[in-house]
Amino acid sequence: MSSVTIRPLRFTADVEGMRAFLETLGLRSRIESERGGWVDMMAGRGMVALHDAASSSTGGRPGQTTLSFEAEKIDELRDRLEQVGFVDATVFDEAYGRVLSVTGPDSVVIWVDERSEDMYGYKLHDARPDERWSVTPYLTGAEEPAWRRFFEGVGLQTPVRFGPADGAFAVRLDLSTTEPLDEVESRLDTYDVTRTATGLEIVDPDGQLVVVHG
């Protein structure tokens, strides 16, 4: 079975600010566009992609986070999704590589990029992320059983947290770590941070809440 990595996509008005923020937490840049406006960042488990909202062709708004993935072989992934009932999974070519599109639960369109060795137009970094960190998005307005079935079809243990099911579907960029939270908080002196019983609530450069779970 080809590997699949969860990769929330953040549309942002400040790519470099968000990049610096995530690097402060422990993520590391892997690939960035030579023209700017795109960078994906690795944690020990999972990834986060940053996209300049002003150049988004899909109408992404600054501060908006969507759910996306990266996979080794998207043809195999399409077949697996079709077998569990997601029959509109479609593979097509974009300028930056091959992409799978599928309508997930709650009528949410999910995009999966195929991992590519062609770095034309991109810069590849020697990313060495802190293995103590994981990307664990927080979903609200989500039908949990259906999403769990979707993640099983993708081939992932459910790498997300679920919030209230009422309201519109939304994704919050949450992270989990085994690093002592005192050490994490000490690096965040230039950010608005609130300590809770279970983690840290941080206002990121987009003005959005990011929760780090200890």
N, C-alpha and C positions, 0 to 999 in steps of 0.2 A: 504494500500500500504506500503510495507516495505521500510525503509529509506535507502537512498544511500548517501554516502559522497564522495566528490571529494578528491583525494589524489595523487597529482603529486609525481612521484618517481624520486629522484635524485641519480644517480650513482656517487660515489665520491671516491677519493683517501684519503680523510680525514674525516671519519665519525664523530669523536669527534670534529674536528674543525667546521664542518657544524652544528653539534648539538649545540655547544656553541653559534654559530652565531645566529641560529634561536631562542634559548632561550633568547638571548639578546634582540631580537625583541619582544618577548612576547609569543612564542609558548612553549609548555611543552611536555616532553617525556611521552608517554603512555606505549608502549611495546618495549622491546629490546631483542635481541637474547642473550642467556647466553654465546654463543661462540663469541659474538661480530659480527660486520659487518652488523647489521640491527637495525634500530630504527624507529618507527613512532611517529610523533609529532602532537599535536593537537593545532589548533587555536580556537577562539570562533566559527568560522564556517570554516569547511574544515580541511584537514590534509596534512602533508608532510611526505613522507617516505624517509629514507636514506639507501642506499645499497652500501656496499663496492664493488667498481667496479672490483677489482681483483678477487673476488669470484663470479662474475656474470656468470650464466650459459647461458645467452642470448647475451653475448658480449657487455654489457653496458660499455660505455666509461666514464672515469672520466669527470665530468662536464656535462654529458648528462642528460636531464630531459625528462621523458616520462609521458604520461597521464594515470592514473589508478584510481580505485575507491575501496571503501569498501561498502558492502551491508549486510543487516540483513539476507535476504533470497534470494539467487541467483537463485533458481528455479522460483520464482515469477518474478524476473527481466528478466530471459531468456524468459519467456512467454510474457512479455510486449514488449521486443525488437523484438521478432518474429512478434508480431501484427503490428508493425510499419515498418516492412520490413527488419530487420536485421536477416535473417533466418539462418545464420551460428552460432548463439550463442550456445555455448557448455559448459556444466558443467562437470568438472572432478576433481579427487582427486590428491592433491599434499601432500608431507610429512608434510607440515605445515597447511593443511586444504583444504577445497573445493574452487575451483576457476572457474570463468566463463571467457571464451575467446570469443571475438566477433570482427569481422572486421568492424570498424567504417568508417566514411567518409574519403575520400582521401586514402583509402586502409590501414588505420592505424589500427593495431591490438591493442585492448584494453583488459586489464586484470582487473577483479573485484574479490577481495578476499571476501569470506564470513566471517562475523564477528564470531569469535569463542570464546567459554568459556574455551577451553582447552589450558592452558598455559604451557604445557610440553615443555621444552627447551627454554622458554621465561620468562622474568621478567616483571611483571605488576607494573606500577607506578600509584600513585594517582595524575593523571594529572589534574591540575586546570589552564587551559589556560586563558589568558587575553581575555575577551569577546569582546574587541574592535577590535580584529584582525580577518581578513578573508583571506583565500587562494583564489586568483583570477588569475589563470594562464593566460599567454599571448600567444595566438596562432598565428603563421604566416604560410603562405602557406596553409591556411585552407579555405575550401568552407563554408562560414558562414551559409547560409541557411540549408545546410545538417547537419552541426554540431548542429545547434539549434534544428533541428528535432530529432537528436540523444539524446540530453540532455532532451528533452521532453519525449522521450521514456524511458530514464533512470529514469525519475521522478524528475528532477532538473530544477529549474529556471537556465538560462544560467549563470553559475558562473565563466565565463572566459571573457577575453578581446580579441578582434580580431585586428590583425595588417594586413600588406599587404598580399594579397592573392597569389601573385606571388612567385615563388621559392619553395623549398622543405618544407614540413611540419616540424615545430619545435615548441617546448614548452619552454617558459621562466618562471622561478619561480617568479611570482609577488605576492605581498600581498597588502591588503588594510586595513586601520585603521582609527578609529575616534580619536585615541590618538593624542594630539598635536605633530606636526612633530618636533618642537624644543626639546621636551622631548625625542623623539626617537633618534634624531641626537646626543643629549648629551651623550647617552649610547654607541655610535658607534665610540668613539675616536681612537680605534685601527684599524679601517677599512677605506678604501678609499671611501669617501662619497661625492656626488655632489648634492647640493640642486637645484631643478628646480621649475618652477612655480606651479607645481601640486604635487610634491612629492620628494622622495629621490632616487637617483641612487647609488647603493652600489656594490662594487666588493666583492664577497663572497670568502671564503677560497679555492674554486675550481677555482678562477679566472674568474667566470661568473658574468654577470650583473644580479642583483636582483633589481627590482623597487618596492618601497613602495609608494602607492598612498594614498594621504591624503583625 
